[in-house]
Amino acid sequence: MPILMPSFFGPISVRTLADLIAATATADETSPDSKNGWETDTAYRLVERLVIGRCSDHGAFADIAQRVLMMVYNLPEARVLSLLAKFNGVRRLPMNSGLEQVLAAMVGELEQAIAMLPDGTRKMRCRSFLKYQEGIFYDACGRFDLAAAMHIQSAYEASRINDAPGATIAQFCEMACRFKHALCQDKMDDADVWFQCMEGSFAQVVEATRNSPFQVSWAEDNCPACMLAACIWVDQAPKEWRAWVATLVATAKLAKVYEYDGRFAQAVEMAFMGNPEADAALIAISGDSVNPELQATVLLLLARRAMRAGKRDAATEFVNRMPKEGAQHVCAVAQRLLAGRTE
């Protein structure tokens, strides 16, 4: 039975979406411009917006990419895009050691496939996208120094083809990874510096992605969600936090994939404002996220509130509930909290 995706026109099967991308790739003679990929790239992003953005079905997106891959295997650039799309879908699944090995093997296959592409803007865009995807992958594995290095390479490749949105997003991701690495290394002075760098980089992302396909996903969701979580990790509340909450709440109304970030923002706002119902709101969402980093962040905020109320046992219970994979930096902060180290 085919998997169906809702759309404006009614349910669409995975097979139909794969056929659409493959047909686009077969007739595609376009080149990337400064804010978009070529037509096949754009087709993949539109399908991603439907399958991941509206339906949060990462496995289905990987399945679509695999189906396209089988149809365009003789088109080198379309084959690479399909491998990248498959990687994009698979790396969003819950991380474990087995999946990590699968993704590492896919990286090797992609490196070889991209190296064989003819020189040009398509090749550079594919390389930039691969390095970005690698950075997100290594971030999820807790290898933040390596993730930062991948994002540096992604930004470089993006800048070579005047892809300002891609370059600034990669730069923001690099700084976020360096921030997380500093938290893991217990280098709080460095963490404070990188936190400030992230604030400045966020503003650059907002400017560079305006009216681009990445405005909503990055300027209005990923970046403000990351900044709000970072506030909790370093126990700071800069004046911009209210604007970040408002942006996330508004964005949550646009697609299912953004809903949890909106709920997260509302619960954090209640905590920052001293609302007596804040703990109940945080507990309600503490087990709902498929993102281990945000789940651990909610539990960290609950633990910190419990410690300030003199409830150490409750704080310890919240910390013990934190996911062990994908949130090593948050766990490091939590252990400092339990040890009474707040410097």
C-alpha positions as CSV (number, residue, x, y, z in Angstrom):
1,M,0.0,0.0,0.0
2,P,1.6,3.3,-1.0
3,I,2.4,5.9,1.7
4,L,0.2,9.0,1.2
5,M,1.1,12.6,1.9
6,P,-1.5,15.3,2.4
7,S,-1.3,18.3,0.1
8,F,-3.5,21.1,-1.3
9,F,-4.6,18.8,-4.0
10,G,-5.4,15.9,-1.8
11,P,-3.3,12.8,-0.8
12,I,-0.1,12.2,-2.9
13,S,1.8,8.9,-2.9
14,V,5.5,8.6,-2.2
15,R,5.8,7.1,-5.7
16,T,4.2,10.1,-7.3
17,L,6.6,12.5,-5.5
18,A,9.6,10.4,-6.5
19,D,8.4,10.4,-10.1
20,L,8.0,14.2,-10.0
21,I,11.6,14.7,-8.9
22,A,13.0,12.2,-11.4
23,A,11.1,13.8,-14.3
24,T,12.4,17.2,-13.2
25,A,16.0,15.9,-13.1
26,T,15.8,14.3,-16.5
27,A,15.0,17.6,-18.2
28,D,17.0,19.9,-15.9
29,E,19.6,22.1,-17.6
30,T,19.5,24.9,-15.0
31,S,22.3,26.2,-12.7
32,P,22.2,27.3,-9.1
33,D,21.8,31.1,-8.4
34,S,22.8,33.0,-5.3
35,K,19.8,31.9,-3.2
36,N,18.5,28.7,-4.8
37,G,19.7,25.5,-6.2
38,W,19.0,24.3,-9.7
39,E,15.5,23.0,-10.5
40,T,16.1,19.4,-9.2
41,D,17.4,20.8,-6.0
42,T,14.3,23.1,-5.7
43,A,12.0,20.1,-6.4
44,Y,13.7,18.2,-3.6
45,R,13.3,21.1,-1.2
46,L,9.6,21.4,-2.0
47,V,9.0,17.7,-1.4
48,E,11.1,18.0,1.9
49,R,8.8,20.9,2.9
50,L,5.8,18.6,2.4
51,V,7.1,15.3,3.8
52,I,9.2,16.6,6.6
53,G,7.8,20.0,7.2
54,R,4.1,19.2,7.2
55,C,4.2,15.5,8.0
56,S,7.4,15.0,10.0
57,D,8.0,11.7,8.1
58,H,11.7,11.5,7.8
59,G,11.7,7.8,6.8
60,A,9.3,8.6,3.9
61,F,11.6,11.3,2.7
62,A,14.5,8.9,2.6
63,D,12.3,6.4,0.8
64,I,11.5,9.0,-1.8
65,A,15.1,9.8,-2.3
66,Q,16.0,6.1,-2.7
67,R,13.2,5.7,-5.3
68,V,14.5,8.7,-7.3
69,L,18.1,7.4,-7.0
70,M,17.1,4.2,-8.8
71,M,15.6,6.3,-11.6
72,V,18.4,8.8,-12.1
73,Y,21.5,6.6,-11.5
74,N,22.9,7.6,-15.0
75,L,22.6,11.4,-14.2
76,P,25.6,12.1,-11.9
77,E,24.4,15.4,-10.3
78,A,20.8,14.1,-9.8
79,R,22.3,10.9,-8.3
80,V,24.3,13.0,-5.8
81,L,21.3,15.1,-4.9
82,S,19.3,12.0,-4.3
83,L,22.1,10.6,-2.1
84,L,22.2,13.9,-0.2
85,A,18.4,13.8,0.2
86,K,18.5,10.2,1.5
87,F,21.2,11.2,4.0
88,N,19.1,14.2,5.1
89,G,16.2,11.9,5.8
90,V,18.1,9.1,7.5
91,R,20.2,11.4,9.8
92,R,16.9,12.9,11.3
93,L,16.0,9.4,12.7
94,P,16.8,8.8,16.4
95,M,20.5,8.5,16.6
96,N,22.2,5.3,17.8
97,S,25.5,3.5,17.2
98,G,24.1,1.4,14.3
99,L,22.6,4.4,12.5
100,E,25.9,6.3,13.1
101,Q,27.7,3.6,11.2
102,V,25.2,3.7,8.4
103,L,25.5,7.4,8.0
104,A,29.3,7.3,8.1
105,A,29.3,4.8,5.2
106,M,26.9,7.1,3.3
107,V,29.3,10.0,3.8
108,G,32.1,8.0,2.2
109,E,29.9,7.2,-0.8
110,L,28.9,10.8,-1.2
111,E,32.5,12.0,-1.0
112,Q,33.4,9.7,-3.9
113,A,30.3,10.6,-6.0
114,I,30.8,14.4,-5.6
115,A,34.5,14.1,-6.5
116,M,33.5,12.5,-9.8
117,L,31.2,15.4,-10.8
118,P,32.3,17.8,-13.5
119,D,33.6,21.1,-12.1
120,G,31.1,23.9,-11.7
121,T,28.5,25.5,-9.4
122,R,26.5,22.3,-9.1
123,K,29.5,20.5,-7.8
124,M,30.4,23.2,-5.3
125,R,26.8,23.4,-4.1
126,C,26.7,19.7,-3.5
127,R,30.0,19.8,-1.6
128,S,28.7,22.7,0.5
129,F,25.5,20.8,1.3
130,L,27.3,17.6,2.1
131,K,29.6,19.4,4.6
132,Y,26.6,21.0,6.2
133,Q,24.8,17.6,6.5
134,E,28.0,16.1,7.9
135,G,28.2,18.9,10.5
136,I,24.6,18.3,11.6
137,F,25.3,14.6,11.8
138,Y,28.5,15.0,13.9
139,D,26.6,17.5,16.1
140,A,24.0,14.9,16.8
141,C,26.7,12.4,17.7
142,G,28.3,14.9,20.2
143,R,31.5,15.3,18.1
144,F,31.2,19.1,18.2
145,D,34.8,20.0,17.2
146,L,34.5,17.8,14.1
147,A,31.0,19.3,13.4
148,A,32.4,22.8,13.6
149,A,35.1,21.9,11.1
150,M,32.5,20.6,8.6
151,H,30.5,23.7,8.9
152,I,33.6,25.8,8.2
153,Q,34.1,23.9,4.9
154,S,30.4,24.2,4.1
155,A,30.5,28.0,4.5
156,Y,33.6,28.2,2.3
157,E,32.0,26.3,-0.5
158,A,28.8,28.3,-0.2
159,S,30.7,31.6,-0.4
160,R,32.4,30.4,-3.5
161,I,29.1,30.4,-5.4
162,N,27.8,33.5,-3.6
163,D,25.3,31.5,-1.6
164,A,24.9,33.9,1.2
165,P,22.1,32.0,3.0
166,G,24.1,28.8,3.0
167,A,27.3,30.5,4.1
168,T,25.7,32.4,7.0
169,I,23.7,29.3,8.2
170,A,26.9,27.3,8.2
171,Q,28.8,30.0,10.1
172,F,26.0,30.1,12.8
173,C,26.2,26.3,13.1
174,E,29.9,26.4,13.5
175,M,29.7,28.9,16.3
176,A,26.9,26.8,18.0
177,C,29.1,23.7,17.8
178,R,32.1,25.6,19.3
179,F,29.8,26.8,22.1
180,K,28.6,23.2,22.8
181,H,32.2,22.0,22.7
182,A,33.2,24.6,25.3
183,L,30.3,23.5,27.5
184,C,31.5,19.9,27.3
185,Q,35.1,20.9,28.1
186,D,33.9,23.0,31.1
187,K,35.4,26.2,29.5
188,M,32.7,28.6,30.6
189,D,34.6,31.7,29.6
190,D,34.9,30.4,26.1
191,A,31.3,29.4,26.1
192,D,30.3,33.0,27.0
193,V,32.3,34.3,24.0
194,W,30.7,31.8,21.6
195,F,27.3,32.6,23.0
196,Q,27.8,36.3,22.1
197,C,29.2,35.3,18.6
198,M,26.0,33.3,18.0
199,E,23.9,36.3,18.8
200,G,25.8,38.3,16.1
201,S,25.7,35.5,13.6
202,F,21.9,35.0,14.1
203,A,21.4,38.6,12.9
204,Q,23.4,37.8,9.8
205,V,21.3,34.7,9.1
206,V,18.1,36.8,9.4
207,E,19.5,39.3,6.8
208,A,20.9,36.7,4.4
209,T,17.9,34.4,4.4
210,R,15.3,37.1,3.9
211,N,12.9,36.1,1.0
212,S,14.9,32.9,0.5
213,P,13.6,29.3,1.0
214,F,15.5,29.2,4.3
215,Q,13.9,32.3,6.0
216,V,11.3,30.3,7.9
217,S,13.3,27.2,8.8
218,W,16.4,29.1,9.9
219,A,15.7,32.7,10.7
220,E,12.3,32.0,12.2
221,D,12.8,28.5,13.8
222,N,16.2,26.9,14.1
223,C,18.2,30.0,15.1
224,P,15.8,31.4,17.7
225,A,15.2,27.9,19.1
226,C,19.0,27.4,19.4
227,M,19.4,30.8,21.0
228,L,16.6,30.2,23.5
229,A,18.1,26.8,24.5
230,A,21.5,28.4,24.8
231,C,20.1,30.9,27.3
232,I,19.1,27.9,29.5
233,W,22.5,26.2,29.1
234,V,24.4,29.2,30.4
235,D,21.6,30.5,32.7
236,Q,21.3,33.9,31.0
237,A,18.3,35.8,29.7
238,P,19.4,38.6,27.3
239,K,16.8,41.1,26.3
240,E,16.2,39.5,22.9
241,W,14.7,36.4,24.5
242,R,11.2,37.8,24.3
243,A,11.5,38.4,20.5
244,W,12.8,34.8,20.1
245,V,9.8,33.4,21.9
246,A,7.4,35.5,19.8
247,T,9.0,34.4,16.6
248,L,8.9,30.7,17.6
249,V,5.3,30.9,18.7
250,A,4.3,32.5,15.4
251,T,6.3,30.0,13.3
252,A,4.8,27.1,15.1
253,K,1.5,27.9,13.3
254,L,3.0,27.4,9.9
255,A,3.8,23.7,9.9
256,K,3.8,20.6,12.1
257,V,7.6,20.4,12.1
258,Y,7.7,23.7,14.0
259,E,5.0,22.9,16.6
260,Y,7.2,21.6,19.4
261,D,9.6,24.6,19.2
262,G,6.6,26.8,19.7
263,R,5.4,24.8,22.8
264,F,9.0,24.9,24.0
265,A,9.2,28.7,23.7
266,Q,5.9,29.2,25.5
267,A,7.0,27.0,28.4
268,V,10.3,28.7,28.7
269,E,8.5,32.1,28.7
270,M,6.4,31.0,31.6
271,A,9.5,29.9,33.5
272,F,11.4,33.2,32.7
273,M,8.3,35.2,33.8
274,G,7.9,33.4,37.1
275,N,4.6,31.9,36.2
276,P,3.6,29.3,38.9
277,E,2.3,27.0,36.2
278,A,5.7,26.9,34.5
279,D,6.8,23.5,36.0
280,A,3.6,21.8,34.9
281,A,4.1,23.2,31.3
282,L,7.7,22.1,31.2
283,I,6.9,18.6,32.5
284,A,4.1,18.3,30.0
285,I,6.6,18.7,27.1
286,S,9.6,17.1,28.7
287,G,8.9,13.7,27.1
288,D,7.3,14.8,23.8
289,S,10.3,15.9,21.8
290,V,12.0,13.7,19.2
291,N,15.0,16.1,19.6
292,P,17.2,14.8,22.5
293,E,18.9,18.2,22.8
294,L,15.6,20.1,23.4
295,Q,14.3,17.3,25.7
296,A,17.4,17.5,27.8
297,T,17.2,21.4,27.8
298,V,13.7,21.3,29.2
299,L,14.8,18.8,31.9
300,L,17.8,21.1,32.7
301,L,15.5,24.0,33.2
302,L,13.3,21.9,35.5
303,A,16.4,20.7,37.4
304,R,17.7,24.2,37.9
305,R,14.3,25.4,39.1
306,A,14.2,22.5,41.6
307,M,17.7,23.2,42.9
308,R,16.7,26.9,43.5
309,A,13.7,25.6,45.4
310,G,15.9,23.4,47.6
311,K,14.6,20.2,46.0
312,R,17.9,18.4,45.2
313,D,16.3,15.0,44.9
314,A,13.8,16.2,42.3
315,A,16.6,18.0,40.4
316,T,18.6,14.7,40.3
317,E,15.6,12.9,39.0
318,F,15.2,15.4,36.1
319,V,18.9,15.1,35.3
320,N,18.7,11.3,35.3
321,R,15.9,11.4,32.8
322,M,18.1,13.2,30.2
323,P,18.8,11.3,27.0
324,K,22.4,10.2,27.0
325,E,22.8,10.5,23.2
326,G,22.6,13.8,21.4
327,A,22.7,16.0,24.4
328,Q,26.2,15.5,25.9
329,H,26.7,19.3,26.4
330,V,23.4,19.7,28.2
331,C,24.3,16.7,30.5
332,A,27.7,18.3,31.2
333,V,25.9,21.5,32.4
334,A,23.5,19.5,34.4
335,Q,26.3,17.7,36.3
336,R,27.9,21.0,37.1
337,L,24.5,22.1,38.5
338,L,24.2,19.1,40.7
339,A,27.8,19.6,41.9
340,G,26.9,23.1,43.0
341,R,29.2,24.7,40.5
342,T,27.6,27.8,38.9
343,E,30.7,29.9,38.1
